Amino acid sequence: MVAERDNETVKVERESTWLIVAKARIWASEGWRVVITDKDGKSYAPDEFDKLLAA
């Protein structure tokens, strides 16, 4: 997961899908631009996070 806001960037790697989606939703709700990239290199925006949980 990569979250960006203003001049800050936060990267989180190698956590469970459920945990990373939960964290990403929190960051996004606080105004950060958040993207999750899966192990195959596909990126997901906040409106697509449910697709990660369905896989």
C-alpha positions in Angstrom: 0.0 0.0 0.0 1.2 3.5 -0.8 -0.5 6.5 0.8 0.5 10.0 -0.3 -0.6 13.5 1.0 1.2 16.8 0.4 4.9 16.0 0.7 4.5 12.8 2.7 4.5 9.2 1.5 3.8 6.1 3.5 4.5 2.5 2.3 3.3 -0.7 3.9 4.3 -4.1 2.6 3.7 -7.7 3.3 0.7 -7.8 5.5 -2.5 -9.8 5.2 -5.0 -8.6 2.6 -7.7 -7.9 5.2 -5.2 -5.8 7.3 -3.9 -3.8 4.4 -7.4 -3.0 3.1 -8.4 -1.9 6.6 -5.4 0.4 6.9 -5.8 1.7 3.4 -9.5 2.6 4.0 -8.5 4.5 7.2 -5.7 6.5 5.3 -8.1 7.2 2.5 -10.8 8.5 4.9 -8.3 10.9 6.3 -7.6 12.5 2.9 -4.6 10.5 1.7 -4.3 9.2 -1.9 -4.1 5.5 -1.4 -3.2 2.7 -3.8 -2.8 -1.0 -3.1 -0.7 -3.1 -5.4 -1.1 -6.9 -5.3 1.6 -9.5 -5.7 1.0 -9.5 -9.5 1.6 -5.8 -9.8 -2.1 -4.8 -10.4 -3.0 -1.5 -8.6 -6.3 -0.9 -6.8 -7.8 2.5 -5.9 -10.1 2.8 -2.9 -13.3 2.1 -4.9 -11.7 -1.2 -5.9 -10.6 -2.5 -2.5 -13.5 -4.9 -2.2 -12.1 -6.8 -5.3 -9.0 -7.6 -3.2 -11.2 -9.2 -0.4 -13.2 -11.2 -2.9 -10.1 -12.9 -4.4 
